[in-house]
């Protein structure tokens, strides 16, 4: 190939580059779906659907009014356990009283009359609110509260009752069970001399 022909080929390639670049810029890359692109359903509608499907009775606090994005979920197929998971992620809590499932913001839940337990109860769902009293034999409860309290959400409650060497927990049943297991492990050590807090 002579120098003149070679120069023409290089010139044609250079002239074509801007056109190729423009075509590439015009093509829009595929983007992941944003939250706004998912179908949404109101919390009230989800509760109504689950109530009809299960026969459960709900009392819903009017402040529970979130719009729930359904990523990969069909509102028609949401069952009670899935509804409780949705509640948890939206900082909504439930507890059962007189056969009615009370639904309210979890920030207000620990003041409610939740079931008080002193032992495990398999009939209570993992996401239901409970109050649990745990009495220890060896470990001092007033030493354990500062260690374990960070494992509970802000809306939950943990307190020590030194005279009985007990801990009072108020949270969702699954997290209460986790704390109880930790307390049992910590209580297996030697007997400690517990000091009552000074007035």
C-alpha positions as CSV (number, residue, x, y, z in Angstrom):
1,X,0.0,0.0,0.0
2,X,1.5,3.3,-1.0
3,X,1.7,6.3,1.3
4,X,-1.1,8.2,-0.4
5,X,-3.6,5.4,0.0
6,X,-2.5,4.7,3.6
7,X,-3.1,8.4,4.4
8,X,-6.6,8.3,3.0
9,X,-7.5,5.2,5.1
10,X,-6.2,6.9,8.3
11,X,-8.2,10.1,7.4
12,X,-11.5,8.1,6.9
13,X,-11.0,6.3,10.3
14,X,-10.4,9.6,12.1
15,X,-13.5,11.2,10.5
16,X,-15.7,8.2,11.6
17,X,-14.7,8.4,15.3
18,X,-16.9,11.4,16.2
19,X,-19.9,9.7,14.7
20,X,-19.3,6.5,16.6
21,X,-18.8,8.5,19.8
22,X,-22.1,10.4,19.3
23,X,-24.0,7.1,18.8
24,X,-22.6,5.7,22.0
25,X,-23.5,8.8,24.0
26,X,-27.1,8.6,22.6
27,X,-27.6,5.1,23.9
28,X,-28.9,5.2,27.4
29,X,-27.6,2.5,29.7
30,X,-30.1,0.3,31.6
31,X,-30.7,1.6,35.2
32,X,-31.9,-0.3,38.1
33,X,-35.5,0.4,39.0
34,X,-35.8,3.2,41.6
35,X,-38.2,3.0,44.6
36,X,-40.7,5.2,42.7
37,X,-40.9,2.6,39.9
38,X,-42.0,-0.2,42.2
39,X,-45.8,-0.7,42.7
40,X,-46.9,0.5,46.1
41,X,-49.7,-0.3,48.4
42,X,-50.9,1.4,51.6
43,X,-50.4,-0.3,55.0
44,X,-54.1,-0.2,55.6
45,X,-54.8,-2.1,52.4
46,X,-52.3,-4.8,53.3
47,X,-53.8,-5.2,56.8
48,X,-57.3,-5.4,55.2
49,X,-56.1,-8.1,52.8
50,X,-54.5,-10.2,55.5
51,X,-57.5,-9.8,57.8
52,X,-59.8,-11.2,55.1
53,X,-57.4,-14.0,54.3
54,X,-56.7,-15.1,57.9
55,X,-59.8,-14.1,59.8
56,X,-57.6,-12.2,62.2
57,X,-58.9,-8.9,63.7
58,X,-56.8,-5.8,63.7
59,X,-57.0,-2.5,65.4
60,X,-54.7,0.0,63.5
61,X,-53.3,3.2,64.9
62,X,-54.1,6.0,62.4
63,X,-50.4,7.0,62.4
64,X,-49.6,3.8,60.7
65,X,-50.2,5.1,57.2
66,X,-47.0,4.3,55.2
67,X,-47.0,3.4,51.5
68,X,-45.2,0.1,51.0
69,X,-43.1,-0.5,47.9
70,X,-43.6,-4.1,46.7
71,X,-40.3,-5.2,45.1
72,X,-41.0,-8.7,43.9
73,X,-44.1,-9.1,46.1
74,X,-47.7,-9.5,45.1
75,X,-50.1,-7.8,47.5
76,X,-52.6,-10.6,47.0
77,X,-50.1,-13.2,48.2
78,X,-48.8,-11.5,51.4
79,X,-49.5,-13.6,54.5
80,X,-49.5,-12.7,58.2
81,X,-45.8,-13.5,58.7
82,X,-44.8,-11.4,55.7
83,X,-47.0,-8.6,57.0
84,X,-45.2,-8.7,60.3
85,X,-41.9,-8.4,58.5
86,X,-43.1,-5.4,56.6
87,X,-44.3,-3.9,59.9
88,X,-40.8,-4.4,61.4
89,X,-39.0,-2.7,58.5
90,X,-41.4,0.3,58.8
91,X,-41.0,0.6,62.6
92,X,-44.5,-0.6,63.3
93,X,-45.2,-3.0,66.1
94,X,-48.0,-5.4,67.1
95,X,-49.3,-7.0,70.2
96,X,-52.4,-9.1,70.9
97,X,-54.9,-8.2,73.5
98,X,-58.4,-9.7,73.9
99,X,-58.0,-11.5,70.6
100,X,-57.3,-8.3,68.7
101,X,-54.0,-7.5,67.0
102,X,-53.1,-3.9,67.9
103,X,-50.9,-2.2,65.3
104,X,-49.0,1.0,66.3
105,X,-45.7,2.8,65.8
106,X,-43.0,0.9,67.8
107,X,-41.9,4.1,69.5
108,X,-45.2,4.0,71.6
109,X,-45.4,0.2,72.0
110,X,-43.5,-0.3,75.2
111,X,-46.2,1.6,77.2
112,X,-48.9,-0.8,75.9
113,X,-50.2,-3.8,77.9
114,X,-48.1,-6.5,76.1
115,X,-48.1,-10.1,77.4
116,X,-45.8,-10.6,80.4
117,X,-43.8,-13.8,80.2
118,X,-41.5,-15.6,82.6
119,X,-40.8,-18.5,80.2
120,X,-40.7,-19.3,76.5
121,X,-44.1,-19.4,74.7
122,X,-44.0,-21.0,71.2
123,X,-47.5,-19.7,70.5
124,X,-46.2,-16.1,70.3
125,X,-44.9,-15.0,66.9
126,X,-41.3,-13.8,66.5
127,X,-42.4,-10.2,65.6
128,X,-45.0,-9.8,68.4
129,X,-44.2,-7.4,71.3
130,X,-43.8,-9.0,74.7
131,X,-42.5,-8.2,78.1
132,X,-40.3,-10.8,79.7
133,X,-38.9,-11.1,83.3
134,X,-35.7,-13.1,83.6
135,X,-34.3,-13.9,87.0
136,X,-30.6,-14.8,87.3
137,X,-28.9,-17.1,89.8
138,X,-25.2,-16.1,89.5
139,X,-24.6,-13.0,87.4
140,X,-25.6,-9.6,88.6
141,X,-28.3,-8.0,86.5
142,X,-27.2,-4.4,87.2
143,X,-23.8,-5.2,85.7
144,X,-25.3,-6.8,82.6
145,X,-27.8,-4.1,81.5
146,X,-25.1,-1.6,80.2
147,X,-23.5,-4.5,78.2
148,X,-26.7,-5.8,76.6
149,X,-28.8,-2.7,76.2
150,X,-27.1,-1.7,72.9
151,X,-28.3,-5.0,71.4
152,X,-31.9,-3.7,71.6
153,X,-33.5,-1.0,69.4
154,X,-34.2,2.4,70.8
155,X,-37.9,1.7,71.1
156,X,-37.3,-1.4,73.3
157,X,-36.8,-1.4,77.0
158,X,-34.4,-3.2,79.4
159,X,-34.1,-2.6,83.1
160,X,-32.6,-4.3,86.1
161,X,-34.4,-5.1,89.4
162,X,-31.4,-5.6,91.8
163,X,-33.4,-6.8,94.9
164,X,-34.7,-9.9,92.9
165,X,-31.7,-10.0,90.6
166,X,-34.0,-9.9,87.6
167,X,-34.0,-8.2,84.2
168,X,-37.2,-6.8,82.6
169,X,-37.2,-6.8,78.8
170,X,-39.8,-5.3,76.4
171,X,-39.3,-5.9,72.7
172,X,-40.2,-8.1,69.8
173,X,-40.3,-11.8,70.9
174,X,-37.4,-12.9,68.6
175,X,-35.0,-10.2,70.0
176,X,-36.1,-10.9,73.6
177,X,-35.3,-14.6,73.1
178,X,-31.9,-13.6,71.8
179,X,-31.2,-11.5,74.9
180,X,-32.5,-14.3,77.2
181,X,-30.1,-16.8,75.6
182,X,-27.2,-14.4,76.2
183,X,-28.3,-14.0,79.8
184,X,-28.4,-17.8,80.3
185,X,-24.9,-18.0,79.0
186,X,-23.6,-15.3,81.2
187,X,-25.4,-16.8,84.2
188,X,-23.4,-20.0,84.0
189,X,-20.3,-18.5,85.6
190,X,-19.5,-18.5,89.3
191,X,-21.8,-16.8,91.8
192,X,-21.1,-13.0,92.0
193,X,-21.5,-10.7,94.9
194,X,-24.0,-8.1,93.7
195,X,-24.1,-4.6,95.1
196,X,-27.4,-2.8,95.3
197,X,-27.3,0.7,93.7
198,X,-26.9,3.5,96.1
199,X,-29.8,5.8,96.6
